[in-house]
Structures are given as structure tokens and as C-alpha cells.
Amino acid sequence: MKSIEASLPLLLLNSAVLTAYGTFRHRQVSVEEARQLVRANSWDCAIGHDATARLVSMQLGIPCRPARIEVIQQVGQMALVIRLDNRAPSGRDLDESALEQIGYHWAVIERLE
């Protein structure tokens, strides 16, 4: 399992956003690879939705608390993303079961330069 530089935490995101200009690699990963990434690295949570943070906690076995923070991904830094398979209904607060119904997958975004 790849570790990132010790000074750069793994970012936990609930959307595959590019937070800076640069060159990025984006790939889908299994939940097991996602678990290995959070075990192998320090991490910062930038997931602003309560239900999504709870789902991440359950799936990865970590205490993920929601945090609506702005992040700028640095060169060499990876972000672990939980991506919904479909757009969430507008104006609805979703719980974990609604997220499960929509479906989701895991991805890694690495900033290369």
C-alpha cells in the first residue's frame, strides 16, 4: 500500500473535486484498499455531511467526524473520495440507508504536479 509523504495527510472527501490547478491521477479503489490507506497514513476529514461521515466511519473503521473545511491538495498528496453513484435528490437530508440506496464507490485522487 502506497504511503504519502509524512507531512501530507490523506484527505477524506465526499466529492471528487480538484482543489488546485495541476496534474492529477484519479482511480477507483476497493473498500479494502481504502481501509489500508487510512491505516497507513494520517488523514484529515473534509466531509461536511453527517450521514456521509458516519458511513465513512462504518466502512473504514475510523472515527470520521464531519468537517466543512476548505482544503488545497498539495503536490504528492492523495485524497480518498467516497463518490455517490447518482446525484442526491435536491433539498433532502440523506441518512446512511439513503446513501446505500443511491450507491457509492471509493476513489483516490493524487496530485502529481
N, C-alpha and C positions, 0 to 999 in steps of 0.2 A: 504494500500500500504506500502510495506516494505521500510524503510529508511536505508541507510547505515550510518556508523559512520560519525559524522560531519566532522572529519578531513580527510576523504577519499572521494574525489569526484567520482561521477558516470563517468565512461569512455565511451565516444561515439566512436565506432569503425565501420569500414566498412568491417571487416573481422573477423571471429571467430578464433582468434589466442590465444594461450596460451603464455603469455609473461614471464612466470616464471615456475619453477618446482613447483609442489604441487598438491593438490586435488581440483577439480573444479566441479561445477554443471552447466549444460548447458540446457536451456529450451526455447522453443518457447513462445512468448508473443504476445498479440494483440497490435495493434497500440494504442488503448486506454490505455492499461497498460503501454506502452512505454511513452505516454504523461504524465501519472501520475508519472512515475519515474523521468522524467526531471523536473516536477513541485515540487516534494517533496525533491529533492536533488540538491546540487551544482554539476556541471559537468565540465569536460574537454573534448574538442574535439580532437581526434586523427585521423580524417578523412582527408585524403590527396587529395581526388579528388573533384574538384569544383562542378560537377553536383551532386555527391552523397551528399555533404554538403548542396547544395540547396534543394535537395529532402528531406533530414532530416529536414531542416528548415521549409519547407512547411508542411510536415506530422506532425511534433511535435509542430509547432508554436513557435519555438525558433530561435534566431539568431546564427545559426551554421556556423562558418567560417572555411574553410579548414585549416588544420594544419598538416604538415607531421612531427610529433614528435614521439619519441620513448617513450613508456610507459612500466612500470613494474607493473602489477596488484598486489596489496598487499592483505594479508590475510584479509578477511572481506569486501573486495572491490568488487563492481559489475561493469560489463561492459554491456552497451546496444549496440547491434550489429544490423546493417542493413545488411542482407545477401541476396545476389543475388541468385535467384533460379537456374541459369545456369551460366556457365563461360562466361565472356565478351569476345567478339572477340579480338584476339591479334592485338595490334598496333592501335586500334581505340579509339579516344576520344569520350566518350559517353555523351549525354545530358540527361536531365530528361526524355524525351519521350522514348529514347532508354532503359533507366533503367526500365521504366514502362513496355515496351515490353518484356524485359528479365524476369521481375517479381522479387519480393523480399519478404522477411518476416523479422520479428523482433525476436530477441533472447536476452536472458540475460545469461551472464556467471558470476558466483560468485565464487571467490576463497575461499575455505573452510579452507585450511591449506597449 
